[in-house]
Amino acid sequence: MASIDEILAAETPEFGRAVRAIITGNIDDLRSELATAPELIRARSVSPHRATLLHYVSANGIESELQFAVPNADEIAALLIAAGAEVDAPCDAYAGLCRTPMDLLVSSDHPTEAGVAGRLVDLLCSAGAAVDGPDGRGSPLATALYFGTLDCVCALIAHGARTDNAAFAAAAGRTDWVQSWLDGANVMMRPPPGSFPLSSDRAVAAEQALVFASMCGQTEVVRLLLDHGVNVNANPPGSHWTATPLHTAAIQGQTVVVDLLLRRGADRTLRDSRYQSAPIGWLPHARAPRRALTREVAVLLGGDARAQTVHADGH
């Protein structure tokens, strides 16, 4: 594994110093580098990902040794944007599947753990980043739902992300739209957006909607879907973990939804498809901003969450 110094030594000295300032949160050094060499704002890494400086704020798609989200990441990003950073600049991370700073941000654990992800989404959208992605197909929200970055989901919806399919509408709490769709209307059945497997099959889409509504704490949408016969123990494709509504609600600390799901027959012993863990085994792995909220969930699920951690990956 290469060291940070070794990785940055491959860059031009100015670019390497700017990256170091970003990943350490040294805004004064970054300001100095940009003042001395304004052209850095359009420069790209020599690495295969070809990231701009703004991409490094997302702490994703770049070398793992450089993936840091600092508490002042939003101030760092604001400085880069003020200096002329292109907010929707593409890079070649992940074979081009996640290209913009927004795409990388909403699929990154580091900003979410640091509690800055939502603020960064706000900042990018306010600076003109396409809330539905450059092609308008909704890849940022699809990606945030897929990876369960709830702060990003909420921020994208607040900035007007499209909610014209079952999964997106359920996550946004659009009870009226979900009701119309369940009644047979095609109001939300545009082609699935983004690169992730949001289904256009109505039965699977309803299960995905239940999973994402549960994750986002949309109690009325959850109740509506259950009243229409959607399986409370559904485990559809379409998320990074492939798990039940109870899993996704539990790890996000959605106590009211967890209680509703249990009262409607959710099986607290079912294991997810990726880690083979029951919902209570997920709780120790809740991201930092949601961790305190899972304590009451643990009581509802019953038992010691850490004792239920069974998978080698920690789940």
N, C-alpha and C positions, 0 to 999 in steps of 0.2 A: 504494500500500500504506500503510495507516494505521500510525502508530507505536503503541508500547505505551501511551504517555501519552494519545494520542487515544482509543484503545479504552477505557481505564479511566476516562477523563473522562466517558464516557456512563453509567457506573454511579453509584450513590450513593457519596459519598466513603468511607464505611466499607467498603463491599463492594469498591471499587476498591483500597483499601489492603490489605485481606485477600488479594485475588487477587495483588497484587504481592508480598506476603510469601511466598505459596505458591510462585510461579514463580521466586523468587530464593532460596528455602530459608531465609528469615529467620524462624526459629521464634519468636524472642522478640517480634518485631513482631506476628506472627500471634496469639500468646498474649495480647498486650496488647489487640489489637482485639477478640478474643472476650471478654475480661474486661470491656471497656467496653461492648460491644454483643452480649450473648449471642444475641440474635435473628438474628445473621448466619448462624448455623449452619443455619437453615432458609430463608435468603434465596436468591433466584435472580437470575441475570444478566438484564439487560433485553434481551440479544441473543436472536435467534431460537432459539438452542440451549437457552436457559433453564437453564443449568447451575447446580448448587449448588457450594459451595466444594470439596466432595470430588471432584466431577467434574474440577476443574482439576488434581488430582494425577495423573490418568491421561494428561494431555498429549495429548488427542485429542478431536475433535469440537467443539473451541472454536476461536477465531481462531488461525491458524497462528503469528501473532506472539507468542502467549501459550503456545505449546506447548514447555515446558521440563520436563525431568525432572532434579531435583537429587539429589545423592548422599544427602541426608537425607530423601528423599521419604517413606520409611516412617515417620519420626518426625513429619513434617508430617501424614500421614494419621492416625497414632495420636492426635495432639492433636485433630484434627477429630472423630474417632470418640468420644474421651473427652468432647468438648464436646456430643455428642448428634447427630452427623451421621447421617442415614439411609443405611445402607450400600447399600441397593438402590433408592435414589431414582431414578425415571426422569427423563430430560431429553429434549429434542427433537432431539438431534444426528442427523445423517444421516437426516433424515425419520423419525426414530423407530425406525430399524432397530437401532441400538446405543444403548441408553437408560441402562443402569445404569453406575456407575463401573467395575464388573468388565468389562462388555462393551467399554467404551472402552479399558480398560487392556490387555486381552489382544490387541487389534488395533493397539496403539500401538508404534511403533518406539522412541520416546524412552526410556521406562522400561527397555526391554530393553537399549538401547545403554548406559544408565547403570548397568546391573547391579542394578537395584532391582525389576524386574518380579516375580520370584518371591517376594520378601519382601512386596511389596504384595498379591499374591494370598493369601499366608499370612495377612496381617493382616486383609484383608477377610473371608476365610472364618472366621477365628477370632472376628471380631466379629459373625458371623451372616449374612453375605452368602450367598445361595443359590448353592451351588457349581454347580448345574445350571440356574441362571437362575430368576427368579421364577415362570415357568410350568412349570419342571421338565423342559423339553425339551432341555436340554443345550447351550444356545447359547454359554456361555462356552468350553467345550472345542471345540465345532465352530468357533468363531471363531478360537481360538488355533491350532488345526491348520491352518485355512485360511490364516492369515497367517504360520505358521511361527514363532511366538513360543514357542520350546521351553521356556524357563524357566517360562512360564505353564502350558504343557501339563503339565509334570512336577508343578508345585505343585497344579494342579486335580486331577490323578489321585491325588496323595498325600492330598488332602482328601476323597476318596471320590466324585469325579465319576462319573456313570454310564458304564458301558462295555458297553452292551447292543446295540451294532451293530458291524459288521465294522471300520469305520474306528477307532472308539474302542477296541475291544478290541485291535486290532493295535498302536495307539499305546501302550497300557498294557502290552503284553507278555503279554496273556492267551492264552498258547499253547493252553491247554485249551479255551477258548471258541472260538477261531478254528478249532481242529481239529474241534470239534463242528459248527460252521457249515459247514465245508468238506465234512463227511460228510453234509450234508443237513439238519441240524437248523435250526429257525427261531428258535433261542434269542436271536439278536441282531438280528432283523429287525423291530423296532418301527419306526414311521414315522420317517424321517430327522429328527433334531433340528435346531433352529436355522434360520437363514435361508440357509445356504450349501448348495450342491448335492451333499450326500452321497446317493449313489444307492441305491435299493432294488432295482435290477437286480443280480442276483447276480454276473454277470461283471464289470460295471463296479465294483461294490462290492469285489470281490476285488483289482482293480487299485488302487483307492483305498487299500485296506488295505495293500498293498505299499508304496505311496508314503509313507504315514504311518508305517508300521513302520520304513522306511528312515530317514526323517527323525529318528525318536526313538531310533534305535540299537538296535532290538529284533531282534537278530541271529537268534534262534531262530524268531521269527515270520516274518522274511524268508525264512529257509531253508524253513520249512514251506510258505509260499505258493508259493515257486519249485518245491518238490517236487511240488506239486499242479498244476503247469503254468501258473501265472500268468505272464504275459509280463514278462520281466525289463526290457524296454524300453517298458513301458506308459506312456502319457501321458494319463491319464484327466482329466476335469474334476474340480473339487472343491477346488482350491487357487488362491491368488491368482496364481500364476505359470503353472500348467498345465505341468508338467514331469515328467521321468522319475524313477524311484526314485534313480538315480545322482545327478541334480542335487540332490535334497533331502537325500540323505545327505552329499554333498560339502560343501554350504554349512554344514551343522551340524557338520562335522568328525568324522563318524562313520567313522573309519578302518576298523574291522573290517567294517562293513557295506559300505563302498566296495570293499574287497578281495573280499568274498564276491560282490558283484554283478558285478565284473569277471571273477572266475573262473567265474561262471555265464553269461557271455556278454553282459554289458551293453556297449552301444556307446558309447564315450566321445566319439564325434564327433557324436552326435545333439544337436540344438538344441531348446531349450524353445520353447513356442508364443508366449510373451509377448515375450521379449527376443531371440529367435533367437540364443541363445548356447549353446555346449557347456558341460558341467559345469565344466570348469576355468576358464571365463570368469566363473563365479559367485563364485569364491573370494575375490577382492578385496572383495566386497560382503558377506561374512559379518559378522554383528553382533558387536560388540566382545567379548562374553563367549565367543564361539566362535572368534574369529579365529585365535588361536594354534594351535588344534586342526586348522586346515586345512593347515598346512605339510606334514604327512606325507601328507595327501590329495593335495596337489599332486604329490608324488613318485610316488604310485600312478598318478595320471592322466597324468603325463609332460608336461613342458613348462613354459613361463612363463605363469602365470595371467594376468598383466596384458597380455601380448601377445595373449591370446585374447579380450580385452574388445572387442567389436565393435559394440555397439548404442549409439545416440546417448544413451540413458538411462544408459549406463555399464555395462551388462551385456554 
